[in-house]
C-alpha cells in the first residue's frame, strides 16, 4: 500500500470513529459480529486451509520452473490446455476464495498468463466437487448442474476476456518474465512432482469439511482425514530430508513468510469489514439487515439477479456454507435465478479476496474482474430463472 493509500485508510478510520453512532445497538452488534467472524475465520480456515496454501505458494516461487509455467500457462501456451487446466482445477482443490489466493499469486509470479491465472483464480473455489454435489442434493439437480456448467464456462470466458482487455500490458510483462533459470536443483521431474503432490494432498485433506450426512464415501474420508494428513506430513518430511538442501528450505520459508505478510493483513481486514457489513453467514447481526437482502432478491428479474451477484461478491462464504445459506434465502422468497447468481458470484469472490487481488493485479484489473463476475452471474441467473420459472 502506497503513501496515498495509507492516508486514505487513516482518513476512513477517523471518519468512522467520528461519525458512527456507537451507542446504537445495531452498530454495537455489527462490531461484535465482525470480531466473531474473524474469530471463526481464524479457527476454521487459517491453520488447515490458508497456511498449507501459503506453503504451496512459497514452494511455487522457489521450486517451480518458470519455463514449465510459461509452457503450460504462459501467454503463448496452447489456449486449450492452459484454460482447460485452469478451468477444472477447482475439482481437485476444495478451497474458498481466500485460500486460493496464495496459489494464484504463486503461478502468476512464476509467469502464468493473466487469462489462465484468472481462470484458475475463479475456478478454484467455484468448481469444488463437494460444493457441486451438495448443491445438487440440497437445492435440486438442476441447480447443481447449472452451477457446475456455469462455473466452468465463467472461468474460461472471464479469463479470455481479461487476457484480451489487457493484452498490451501482458505482452510487456512477458518480456520481463522470460529469464534464464538458475542452477540445477539436483532433483528429477518425478521428485518435484511428488513434492508438490504431497503439498496439495495435505491441503485437500486438511481442508476436507464434514458432509451433511454421516454416511457414504465423503464422510468416510472425513472420518480418517487426520490419519491421512499425518501420513502425508511424514512422507513430506522424508522427501524434504532426502532431496532438499538447508539453503533451499530456508528460501522456501522466507518466500512463505513474504506471501503471508502480503496476504494476511488484507484478508483479516476484509473479514472484519465483511462481518461488520453483513454479519456471519446465517446470522442477522451485520449493519445491513438480512431482511433487506431477502427483499431485493425475490423473483427472477434482472434487478434481483444483479442484487444477488453484488451481495455474493462482497459477502465471505466459507467452503460449502453457501449452500445452506441459499437454501434459507430460497425459503424466504429468493428466486431460483438469483440463487444461482449468488452461487456463481459468492464462492469465487469476497471483500477480503478483492483486497488481496488488488494488491497483485492493481485496481484496474481487479475492478474489471469483479465487473465481469457480476455481469456473468447476473445474466446467467436471469436466463436460468426464466427457464425454470
C-alpha positions as CSV (number, residue, x, y, z in Angstrom):
1,X,0.0,0.0,0.0
2,X,1.4,3.3,-1.1
3,X,1.5,6.6,0.9
4,X,-1.7,7.8,-0.6
5,X,-3.5,4.6,0.2
6,X,-2.3,4.6,3.8
7,X,-3.5,8.2,4.1
8,X,-7.0,7.3,2.7
9,X,-7.2,4.4,5.2
10,X,-6.3,6.6,8.1
11,X,-8.9,9.2,6.9
12,X,-11.6,6.4,6.6
13,X,-10.9,5.1,10.1
14,X,-11.0,8.7,11.5
15,X,-14.4,9.5,9.8
16,X,-15.8,6.2,11.0
17,X,-14.7,6.8,14.6
18,X,-16.0,10.4,14.5
19,X,-19.4,9.9,12.9
20,X,-20.6,6.3,13.6
21,X,-23.3,6.2,16.4
22,X,-21.5,3.5,18.5
23,X,-24.3,3.7,21.1
24,X,-26.8,2.3,18.6
25,X,-27.5,-1.5,19.2
26,X,-27.2,-2.3,15.5
27,X,-23.7,-0.7,15.3
28,X,-22.6,-2.5,18.5
29,X,-23.9,-5.8,17.2
30,X,-22.2,-5.3,13.9
31,X,-18.8,-4.6,15.6
32,X,-19.2,-7.7,17.7
33,X,-20.2,-9.7,14.6
34,X,-17.1,-8.5,12.8
35,X,-14.9,-9.9,15.7
36,X,-16.9,-13.1,15.8
37,X,-16.4,-13.6,12.0
38,X,-12.7,-13.0,12.4
39,X,-12.7,-15.5,15.2
40,X,-14.4,-18.1,13.1
41,X,-12.2,-17.4,10.2
42,X,-9.0,-17.8,12.3
43,X,-10.2,-21.1,13.8
44,X,-11.7,-22.8,10.8
45,X,-9.6,-21.6,7.8
46,X,-6.2,-20.2,8.7
47,X,-4.4,-23.3,10.2
48,X,-5.7,-26.0,7.9
49,X,-6.5,-24.1,4.7
50,X,-4.6,-20.9,4.4
51,X,-1.2,-21.9,5.9
52,X,-0.9,-25.0,3.7
53,X,-1.8,-22.8,0.7
54,X,0.8,-20.3,1.7
55,X,3.5,-23.0,1.8
56,X,2.5,-24.2,-1.6
57,X,2.7,-20.6,-2.9
58,X,6.2,-20.3,-1.4
59,X,7.2,-23.7,-3.0
60,X,6.0,-22.5,-6.4
61,X,8.1,-19.3,-6.0
62,X,11.2,-21.3,-5.3
63,X,10.9,-24.8,-6.8
64,X,8.6,-24.4,-9.8
65,X,10.4,-23.8,-13.1
66,X,9.4,-20.6,-14.8
67,X,9.8,-22.3,-18.2
68,X,7.3,-25.0,-17.2
69,X,4.8,-22.4,-16.1
70,X,5.3,-20.4,-19.2
71,X,5.0,-23.6,-21.3
72,X,1.5,-24.6,-19.9
73,X,0.1,-21.3,-18.6
74,X,2.1,-18.6,-20.3
75,X,0.6,-16.1,-22.8
76,X,1.9,-18.1,-25.8
77,X,1.0,-21.5,-24.4
78,X,-1.8,-23.6,-26.2
79,X,-5.1,-22.0,-25.2
80,X,-7.0,-25.2,-24.9
81,X,-4.5,-26.7,-22.4
82,X,-3.9,-23.5,-20.4
83,X,-7.6,-22.6,-19.9
84,X,-8.7,-26.3,-19.7
85,X,-6.4,-27.0,-16.7
86,X,-7.3,-23.7,-15.1
87,X,-11.0,-24.2,-15.5
88,X,-11.2,-27.7,-13.9
89,X,-8.6,-27.1,-11.1
90,X,-11.4,-26.5,-8.6
91,X,-12.5,-30.1,-9.0
92,X,-9.3,-31.1,-7.0
93,X,-8.8,-28.1,-4.7
94,X,-11.7,-27.8,-2.2
95,X,-10.7,-24.2,-1.3
96,X,-12.6,-20.9,-0.6
97,X,-12.0,-17.6,-2.3
98,X,-9.3,-16.6,0.2
99,X,-7.4,-19.9,0.3
100,X,-6.9,-19.9,-3.5
101,X,-5.2,-16.5,-3.4
102,X,-1.7,-17.7,-2.4
103,X,-1.9,-20.3,-5.1
104,X,-3.0,-17.7,-7.7
105,X,-0.1,-15.4,-6.6
106,X,2.3,-18.3,-6.9
107,X,1.6,-19.3,-10.5
108,X,1.1,-15.6,-11.6
109,X,4.5,-14.7,-10.1
110,X,6.2,-17.6,-11.9
111,X,5.0,-16.4,-15.3
112,X,1.4,-17.7,-15.9
113,X,-0.5,-15.5,-18.3
114,X,-3.3,-13.3,-16.9
115,X,-6.1,-15.3,-18.6
116,X,-5.2,-18.8,-17.4
117,X,-4.3,-17.4,-14.0
118,X,-7.7,-15.7,-13.7
119,X,-9.4,-18.9,-14.9
120,X,-7.6,-20.7,-12.0
121,X,-8.5,-18.0,-9.6
122,X,-12.2,-18.2,-10.4
123,X,-12.5,-22.0,-10.7
124,X,-10.5,-22.8,-7.6
125,X,-13.4,-22.1,-5.2
126,X,-16.2,-22.2,-7.7
127,X,-15.9,-25.8,-9.1
128,X,-15.4,-27.5,-5.8
129,X,-16.7,-31.1,-6.3
130,X,-18.2,-31.3,-2.8
131,X,-20.0,-28.0,-3.2
132,X,-21.4,-29.0,-6.6
133,X,-22.7,-32.3,-5.2
134,X,-24.1,-30.6,-2.1
135,X,-25.9,-28.1,-4.3
136,X,-27.5,-30.8,-6.3
137,X,-28.6,-32.8,-3.3
138,X,-30.0,-29.9,-1.3
139,X,-31.1,-27.4,-4.0
140,X,-32.0,-29.9,-6.8
141,X,-30.1,-31.5,-9.6
142,X,-31.0,-28.6,-12.0
143,X,-29.2,-26.1,-9.7
144,X,-26.2,-28.3,-9.2
145,X,-25.8,-28.9,-13.0
146,X,-26.3,-25.2,-13.7
147,X,-23.7,-24.2,-11.1
148,X,-21.2,-26.7,-12.5
149,X,-21.6,-25.7,-16.1
150,X,-21.8,-22.0,-15.3
151,X,-18.6,-22.1,-13.2
152,X,-16.6,-23.9,-15.9
153,X,-17.8,-21.5,-18.7
154,X,-17.3,-18.5,-16.4
155,X,-13.7,-19.3,-15.7
156,X,-12.8,-19.6,-19.4
157,X,-14.9,-16.6,-20.6
158,X,-13.7,-14.3,-17.8
159,X,-10.1,-15.5,-18.3
160,X,-10.2,-14.9,-22.1
161,X,-11.8,-11.5,-21.6
162,X,-9.2,-10.4,-19.1
163,X,-6.4,-11.6,-21.4
164,X,-8.0,-9.7,-24.4
165,X,-8.6,-6.5,-22.5
166,X,-5.1,-6.3,-21.0
167,X,-3.2,-8.0,-23.8
168,X,-0.8,-5.0,-24.2
169,X,0.2,-4.9,-20.5
170,X,0.6,-8.7,-20.5
171,X,2.9,-8.6,-23.5
172,X,5.1,-6.1,-21.8
173,X,5.0,-8.2,-18.6
174,X,6.0,-11.3,-20.5
175,X,9.2,-9.6,-21.7
176,X,10.4,-9.4,-18.1
177,X,9.3,-12.9,-17.2
178,X,11.3,-14.8,-19.9
179,X,14.5,-15.0,-18.0
180,X,17.0,-17.9,-17.7
181,X,16.6,-20.3,-14.8
182,X,19.2,-20.7,-12.0
183,X,21.5,-23.6,-11.5
184,X,20.4,-27.2,-11.4
185,X,18.4,-28.4,-8.3
186,X,19.6,-32.0,-8.4
187,X,16.0,-33.2,-8.4
188,X,14.3,-35.1,-11.2
189,X,10.9,-34.1,-12.6
190,X,9.3,-37.0,-10.8
191,X,10.7,-35.9,-7.5
192,X,9.4,-32.4,-7.9
193,X,6.0,-33.7,-9.0
194,X,5.8,-35.9,-5.9
195,X,6.8,-33.0,-3.6
196,X,4.0,-30.8,-5.0
197,X,1.6,-33.6,-4.9
198,X,2.2,-34.2,-1.2
199,X,1.7,-30.5,-0.5
200,X,-1.6,-30.4,-2.5
201,X,-2.9,-33.6,-0.8
202,X,-2.2,-32.2,2.6
203,X,-4.2,-29.1,1.7
204,X,-7.1,-31.1,0.3
205,X,-7.4,-33.5,3.2
206,X,-6.7,-30.9,6.0
207,X,-9.5,-28.7,4.5
208,X,-11.9,-31.6,4.0
209,X,-15.2,-30.5,5.6
210,X,-17.8,-32.6,7.3
211,X,-20.6,-33.7,4.9
212,X,-24.2,-33.1,5.9
213,X,-24.9,-36.9,6.0
214,X,-22.8,-39.0,8.3
215,X,-22.5,-41.8,5.8
216,X,-21.1,-42.6,2.4
217,X,-17.7,-42.0,0.8
218,X,-17.3,-38.3,1.6
219,X,-17.9,-38.9,5.3
220,X,-15.7,-41.9,5.3
221,X,-12.8,-39.7,4.0
222,X,-13.7,-37.1,6.6
223,X,-13.5,-39.6,9.4
224,X,-10.0,-40.6,8.6
225,X,-8.7,-37.3,7.2
226,X,-6.2,-36.6,10.1
227,X,-4.7,-40.0,9.7
228,X,-4.2,-39.3,6.0
229,X,-2.7,-35.8,6.8
230,X,-0.4,-37.3,9.4
231,X,0.9,-39.9,6.9
232,X,1.3,-37.3,4.2
233,X,3.2,-35.0,6.6
234,X,5.6,-37.8,7.5
235,X,6.1,-38.6,3.8
236,X,6.8,-34.9,3.1
237,X,9.4,-34.8,5.9
238,X,11.2,-37.7,4.4
239,X,11.1,-36.1,1.0
240,X,12.5,-32.8,2.4
241,X,15.3,-34.5,4.2
242,X,16.3,-36.6,1.2
243,X,16.0,-34.2,-1.7
244,X,16.3,-30.6,-0.4
245,X,19.2,-28.6,1.0
246,X,19.1,-26.5,4.1
247,X,19.5,-23.3,1.9
248,X,16.5,-24.3,-0.2
249,X,14.4,-24.9,2.8
250,X,15.3,-21.6,4.2
251,X,14.4,-19.8,0.9
252,X,11.1,-21.7,0.9
253,X,10.3,-20.5,4.4
254,X,11.3,-16.9,3.5
255,X,9.0,-16.9,0.5
256,X,6.1,-18.3,2.5
257,X,6.6,-15.6,5.1
258,X,6.7,-13.0,2.4
259,X,3.4,-14.2,0.9
260,X,1.9,-14.3,4.5
261,X,2.9,-10.7,5.2
262,X,1.3,-9.5,1.9
263,X,-1.9,-11.5,2.2
264,X,-2.9,-12.0,5.9
265,X,-3.3,-8.3,6.9
266,X,-5.6,-7.7,3.9
267,X,-7.5,-10.8,4.5
268,X,-8.1,-10.2,8.2
269,X,-9.1,-6.6,7.5
270,X,-11.5,-7.7,4.8
271,X,-13.1,-10.4,7.0
272,X,-13.7,-7.7,9.7
273,X,-15.3,-5.4,7.1
274,X,-17.5,-8.2,5.7
275,X,-18.6,-9.2,9.2
276,X,-19.4,-5.6,10.1
277,X,-21.5,-5.1,6.9
278,X,-23.4,-8.3,6.6
279,X,-22.5,-10.5,9.6
280,X,-21.6,-14.1,9.6
281,X,-23.4,-16.5,7.2
282,X,-26.8,-17.2,8.7
283,X,-26.6,-14.6,11.4
284,X,-28.6,-11.4,11.0
285,X,-26.3,-9.1,13.0
286,X,-24.5,-7.0,10.4
287,X,-25.2,-3.4,9.8
288,X,-27.2,-4.4,6.7
289,X,-30.3,-6.3,7.9
290,X,-30.8,-9.7,6.3
291,X,-34.5,-8.8,5.6
292,X,-33.4,-6.1,3.2
293,X,-31.3,-8.6,1.2
294,X,-34.2,-11.1,1.1
295,X,-36.5,-8.4,-0.1
296,X,-34.4,-7.3,-3.1
297,X,-33.6,-10.8,-4.3
298,X,-37.2,-12.0,-4.6
299,X,-38.4,-13.1,-8.1
300,X,-36.2,-13.7,-11.2
301,X,-35.9,-10.3,-12.6
302,X,-32.7,-8.6,-13.8
303,X,-32.5,-6.4,-10.8
304,X,-32.9,-9.3,-8.3
305,X,-30.2,-11.2,-10.1
306,X,-27.9,-8.1,-10.1
307,X,-28.5,-7.6,-6.4
308,X,-27.8,-11.3,-5.6
309,X,-24.5,-11.0,-7.6
310,X,-23.4,-7.9,-5.7
311,X,-24.3,-9.5,-2.4
312,X,-22.3,-12.6,-3.3
313,X,-19.3,-10.6,-4.4
314,X,-18.9,-8.7,-1.1
315,X,-20.0,-11.5,1.3
316,X,-17.5,-14.0,2.6
317,X,-18.6,-17.6,2.2
318,X,-16.5,-20.4,3.8
319,X,-16.3,-23.6,1.7
320,X,-19.7,-25.3,1.5
321,X,-21.5,-22.7,3.7
322,X,-23.1,-21.0,0.6
323,X,-25.5,-24.0,0.1
324,X,-27.4,-23.8,3.4
325,X,-27.4,-20.0,3.1
326,X,-29.0,-20.1,-0.3
327,X,-31.4,-22.8,0.9
328,X,-32.5,-20.4,3.7
329,X,-32.9,-17.5,1.3
330,X,-35.0,-19.6,-1.1
331,X,-37.3,-20.4,1.9
332,X,-37.6,-16.6,2.5
333,X,-38.7,-15.9,-1.1
334,X,-35.5,-15.7,-3.1
335,X,-35.9,-16.6,-6.8
336,X,-34.2,-19.5,-8.5
337,X,-32.3,-17.2,-10.8
338,X,-30.8,-15.0,-8.0
339,X,-30.0,-18.2,-6.1
340,X,-27.8,-19.4,-9.0
341,X,-26.3,-15.9,-9.4
342,X,-25.3,-15.9,-5.7
343,X,-23.8,-19.4,-6.1
344,X,-21.7,-18.3,-9.1
345,X,-20.5,-15.0,-7.6
346,X,-20.3,-15.7,-3.9
347,X,-17.7,-18.5,-3.5
348,X,-15.4,-17.0,-6.1
349,X,-15.1,-13.5,-4.7
350,X,-15.4,-11.8,-1.4
351,X,-14.3,-8.4,0.1
352,X,-11.2,-10.0,1.7
353,X,-10.2,-11.6,-1.6
354,X,-10.7,-8.4,-3.6
355,X,-8.3,-6.6,-1.4
356,X,-5.6,-9.2,-2.0
357,X,-6.3,-9.4,-5.7
358,X,-6.0,-5.6,-5.9
359,X,-2.5,-5.8,-4.3
360,X,-1.4,-8.3,-7.0
361,X,-3.1,-7.0,-10.2
362,X,-3.8,-3.4,-9.4
363,X,-7.1,-1.5,-9.1
364,X,-8.0,-1.5,-12.8
365,X,-7.6,-5.2,-13.5
366,X,-9.3,-6.1,-10.2
367,X,-12.3,-3.8,-11.0
368,X,-12.7,-5.4,-14.4
369,X,-12.5,-8.9,-13.0
370,X,-15.2,-8.1,-10.4
371,X,-17.4,-6.4,-13.0
372,X,-17.1,-9.5,-15.3
373,X,-18.1,-11.8,-12.5
374,X,-21.1,-9.6,-11.6
375,X,-22.2,-9.3,-15.3
376,X,-21.8,-13.1,-16.0
377,X,-23.6,-14.1,-12.8
378,X,-26.4,-11.6,-13.4
379,X,-27.1,-12.7,-17.0
380,X,-26.8,-16.4,-16.2
381,X,-29.1,-16.1,-13.2
382,X,-31.6,-14.2,-15.2
383,X,-31.6,-16.8,-18.0
384,X,-31.8,-19.7,-15.6
385,X,-34.7,-18.0,-13.7
386,X,-36.6,-17.6,-16.9
387,X,-36.1,-21.2,-17.9
388,X,-37.2,-22.8,-14.6
389,X,-40.0,-20.4,-13.6
